[in-house]
Amino acid sequence: MWFEPGSTDWNGDADKVYPVGFEKPPGAEIGSKNHVLNDHTYCCQLGTHVCDSGEPSTDLASECLEWHQLRVYTRAADAKRLQVPFMLSEFGACLTEASCTQEIMQATSVADDVVAGWAYWEFKTYEDLTTSAGTGSEGFYNKDGSLQEWKVKALARTYLQKTQG
């Protein structure tokens, strides 16, 4: 079972991230082999001023990085306390190269810091009604079907296919 905290802070502190409210995984015990703590991180969650254009401003790179660190490190600590894996299943959801590359690189680097699994928000646009992109494509493909190569490059990571031990 995948479970996650609410995506909004109910205390009104946009720049705060509180530990997940679960004392144990829902319907299970600490260390459940059938649970994964899931969360999202978007710099736009930091406040409305961050995404006036619809995407995080590159001028706010340091604030965005601090936000991703706060969000992801808090959830990684929650997962450790609950003894379940942590997965960052939603980040990015962006449209333009400079802002999107910054958002992707920051979120994935922070997830890598805590050895969390991650998945970019959207592979291909399927008239998603939950997005704020309007007619834009937050996925890997432009409307004409061409690949957004810069986005794929920002998401690419090297990894060891085989190791000793």
Contacts in CASP RR format, 6 or more apart in sequence:
PFRMAT RR
TARGET T0000
AUTHOR 0000-0000-0000
METHOD contacts of the structure
MODEL  1
MWFEPGSTDWNGDADKVYPVGFEKPPGAEIGSKNHVLNDHTYCCQLGTHV
CDSGEPSTDLASECLEWHQLRVYTRAADAKRLQVPFMLSEFGACLTEASC
TQEIMQATSVADDVVAGWAYWEFKTYEDLTTSAGTGSEGFYNKDGSLQEW
KVKALARTYLQKTQG
1 25 0 8 1.000
1 26 0 8 1.000
1 27 0 8 1.000
1 28 0 8 1.000
1 34 0 8 1.000
1 35 0 8 1.000
1 36 0 8 1.000
2 35 0 8 1.000
2 36 0 8 1.000
2 38 0 8 1.000
2 87 0 8 1.000
2 89 0 8 1.000
3 22 0 8 1.000
3 25 0 8 1.000
3 26 0 8 1.000
3 35 0 8 1.000
3 36 0 8 1.000
3 37 0 8 1.000
3 38 0 8 1.000
4 20 0 8 1.000
4 37 0 8 1.000
4 38 0 8 1.000
4 39 0 8 1.000
4 40 0 8 1.000
5 20 0 8 1.000
5 21 0 8 1.000
5 39 0 8 1.000
5 75 0 8 1.000
5 78 0 8 1.000
7 40 0 8 1.000
7 45 0 8 1.000
9 16 0 8 1.000
9 17 0 8 1.000
9 18 0 8 1.000
11 18 0 8 1.000
14 45 0 8 1.000
14 46 0 8 1.000
14 47 0 8 1.000
15 46 0 8 1.000
15 47 0 8 1.000
15 67 0 8 1.000
17 70 0 8 1.000
17 71 0 8 1.000
17 74 0 8 1.000
17 75 0 8 1.000
18 74 0 8 1.000
19 74 0 8 1.000
19 77 0 8 1.000
19 78 0 8 1.000
19 81 0 8 1.000
20 37 0 8 1.000
20 75 0 8 1.000
20 78 0 8 1.000
20 82 0 8 1.000
22 78 0 8 1.000
22 82 0 8 1.000
24 30 0 8 1.000
24 82 0 8 1.000
25 31 0 8 1.000
25 32 0 8 1.000
25 35 0 8 1.000
25 37 0 8 1.000
25 82 0 8 1.000
25 84 0 8 1.000
26 35 0 8 1.000
28 34 0 8 1.000
28 35 0 8 1.000
30 82 0 8 1.000
30 83 0 8 1.000
31 82 0 8 1.000
31 83 0 8 1.000
31 84 0 8 1.000
32 83 0 8 1.000
32 84 0 8 1.000
35 82 0 8 1.000
35 84 0 8 1.000
36 84 0 8 1.000
36 85 0 8 1.000
36 86 0 8 1.000
36 87 0 8 1.000
37 75 0 8 1.000
37 78 0 8 1.000
37 79 0 8 1.000
37 82 0 8 1.000
37 84 0 8 1.000
37 85 0 8 1.000
37 86 0 8 1.000
37 87 0 8 1.000
38 86 0 8 1.000
38 87 0 8 1.000
38 88 0 8 1.000
38 89 0 8 1.000
39 71 0 8 1.000
39 72 0 8 1.000
39 75 0 8 1.000
39 86 0 8 1.000
39 87 0 8 1.000
39 88 0 8 1.000
39 89 0 8 1.000
39 90 0 8 1.000
40 88 0 8 1.000
40 89 0 8 1.000
40 90 0 8 1.000
40 91 0 8 1.000
41 67 0 8 1.000
41 68 0 8 1.000
41 71 0 8 1.000
41 72 0 8 1.000
41 88 0 8 1.000
41 90 0 8 1.000
41 91 0 8 1.000
41 107 0 8 1.000
41 110 0 8 1.000
42 56 0 8 1.000
42 90 0 8 1.000
42 91 0 8 1.000
42 92 0 8 1.000
42 93 0 8 1.000
42 103 0 8 1.000
43 50 0 8 1.000
43 51 0 8 1.000
43 56 0 8 1.000
43 60 0 8 1.000
43 63 0 8 1.000
43 64 0 8 1.000
43 67 0 8 1.000
43 68 0 8 1.000
43 103 0 8 1.000
43 106 0 8 1.000
44 50 0 8 1.000
44 51 0 8 1.000
44 54 0 8 1.000
44 55 0 8 1.000
44 56 0 8 1.000
45 67 0 8 1.000
45 71 0 8 1.000
46 63 0 8 1.000
46 64 0 8 1.000
46 67 0 8 1.000
50 56 0 8 1.000
50 57 0 8 1.000
50 60 0 8 1.000
50 63 0 8 1.000
50 64 0 8 1.000
51 57 0 8 1.000
53 99 0 8 1.000
54 132 0 8 1.000
55 94 0 8 1.000
55 95 0 8 1.000
55 96 0 8 1.000
55 99 0 8 1.000
55 100 0 8 1.000
55 103 0 8 1.000
56 64 0 8 1.000
56 94 0 8 1.000
56 99 0 8 1.000
56 102 0 8 1.000
56 103 0 8 1.000
57 99 0 8 1.000
58 98 0 8 1.000
58 99 0 8 1.000
58 102 0 8 1.000
61 102 0 8 1.000
61 106 0 8 1.000
64 102 0 8 1.000
64 103 0 8 1.000
64 106 0 8 1.000
65 106 0 8 1.000
65 110 0 8 1.000
68 91 0 8 1.000
68 106 0 8 1.000
68 107 0 8 1.000
68 110 0 8 1.000
69 110 0 8 1.000
69 113 0 8 1.000
72 88 0 8 1.000
72 107 0 8 1.000
72 110 0 8 1.000
72 111 0 8 1.000
72 113 0 8 1.000
72 114 0 8 1.000
72 116 0 8 1.000
73 110 0 8 1.000
73 113 0 8 1.000
73 114 0 8 1.000
75 86 0 8 1.000
75 88 0 8 1.000
75 116 0 8 1.000
76 86 0 8 1.000
76 114 0 8 1.000
76 116 0 8 1.000
78 86 0 8 1.000
79 85 0 8 1.000
79 86 0 8 1.000
79 116 0 8 1.000
85 117 0 8 1.000
86 114 0 8 1.000
86 116 0 8 1.000
86 117 0 8 1.000
87 116 0 8 1.000
87 117 0 8 1.000
87 118 0 8 1.000
87 119 0 8 1.000
88 107 0 8 1.000
88 111 0 8 1.000
88 116 0 8 1.000
88 117 0 8 1.000
88 118 0 8 1.000
88 119 0 8 1.000
89 118 0 8 1.000
89 119 0 8 1.000
90 119 0 8 1.000
90 121 0 8 1.000
91 103 0 8 1.000
91 104 0 8 1.000
91 107 0 8 1.000
91 108 0 8 1.000
91 111 0 8 1.000
91 118 0 8 1.000
91 120 0 8 1.000
91 121 0 8 1.000
92 100 0 8 1.000
92 103 0 8 1.000
92 104 0 8 1.000
92 107 0 8 1.000
92 120 0 8 1.000
92 121 0 8 1.000
92 138 0 8 1.000
93 121 0 8 1.000
93 122 0 8 1.000
93 131 0 8 1.000
93 132 0 8 1.000
93 133 0 8 1.000
93 138 0 8 1.000
94 100 0 8 1.000
94 103 0 8 1.000
94 104 0 8 1.000
94 138 0 8 1.000
95 133 0 8 1.000
95 136 0 8 1.000
95 137 0 8 1.000
95 138 0 8 1.000
97 150 0 8 1.000
97 151 0 8 1.000
100 150 0 8 1.000
100 151 0 8 1.000
100 154 0 8 1.000
101 150 0 8 1.000
101 151 0 8 1.000
101 154 0 8 1.000
104 120 0 8 1.000
104 151 0 8 1.000
104 154 0 8 1.000
104 155 0 8 1.000
105 154 0 8 1.000
107 118 0 8 1.000
108 118 0 8 1.000
108 154 0 8 1.000
108 155 0 8 1.000
108 157 0 8 1.000
111 117 0 8 1.000
111 118 0 8 1.000
112 157 0 8 1.000
120 139 0 8 1.000
120 155 0 8 1.000
121 138 0 8 1.000
121 139 0 8 1.000
122 128 0 8 1.000
122 131 0 8 1.000
122 138 0 8 1.000
122 139 0 8 1.000
123 139 0 8 1.000
123 140 0 8 1.000
124 139 0 8 1.000
124 140 0 8 1.000
124 141 0 8 1.000
125 133 0 8 1.000
125 136 0 8 1.000
125 137 0 8 1.000
125 138 0 8 1.000
125 139 0 8 1.000
125 141 0 8 1.000
125 143 0 8 1.000
128 138 0 8 1.000
131 138 0 8 1.000
135 143 0 8 1.000
136 143 0 8 1.000
137 143 0 8 1.000
137 148 0 8 1.000
139 148 0 8 1.000
139 151 0 8 1.000
140 147 0 8 1.000
140 148 0 8 1.000
140 151 0 8 1.000
140 152 0 8 1.000
141 147 0 8 1.000
141 148 0 8 1.000
142 148 0 8 1.000
END
